[in-house]
Amino acid sequence: MKLTLYNNIALRCSRVVTTGYSTSFSLGIRTLAVRHRPAIYAIYGFVRLADEIVDTFFGHRQREMLERFRHDTDEAITEGVSSNPVLHSFQWAVNTYNIDREFIEAFLYSMEMDLEQKNHDLQSYSQYIYGSAEAVGLMCLRVFCHDDPIRFDKLREPARRLGSAFQKVNFLRDIKSDYQERGRIYFPGVDFNNFTEADKRQIEEDIAGDFRASLEGIRRLDRGSRRGVYLAYSYYMALFGKIRKIQPDAITGRRFRISNGRKLLLLARVTINDLVGII
């Protein structure tokens, strides 16, 4: 009972982190059932902090910071409390919804990979995507299916494919910053100094397959989570559509985005489709 005020403040901090970093995910979360929102904000806040350590804290002791973050995360979950409000809200979500420790460990391992690995082979590429995106999707699925473990098991693979699609679109969207600023190449065997139409088409076909495999899973979510997840799907499909129209030699020179006006149109369309039952 004494922690009620602190719990509420910690969850509000995670919401502020989410809304401050991502208008897209914030829109999606606001379309979820109210009961799901605090935990999803908590998950996103946790993910965002770890990502900042490896992506923006250059010139600082990133490896030590990430290891301390890993230790503090484990301690927060074990103790059920943390003086870091974002970690406190995350441990609340983990302990309330029985989020698998394996998902958390896989995510943090992918963050560690970003500190030391600039190029990937097929194995490390798959491992990175699992930890950085698929595992996060599975954390969210635990929240959505908290009272229905059978549904979780049935939707596990579509959730992984959706996370995989999102991350691969992010790789294409962020080539400029990942490759030119950080020296990272996530796609195995790709040379962005000689990025061909065949390279781009192969990546796009892989992403399209992930999107197709994920859609039936979205349709099988309950109404409290389906609209928000479908909105994120629609946003990434729109982003993917923009990228597909760009020539390979132009893709490394810009970062792609969807305008706020387009996001609102997508929100309206998804809401109508959900209400009439055609998602």
Beta strands, then each sheet from edge to edge (+ up, - down):
end
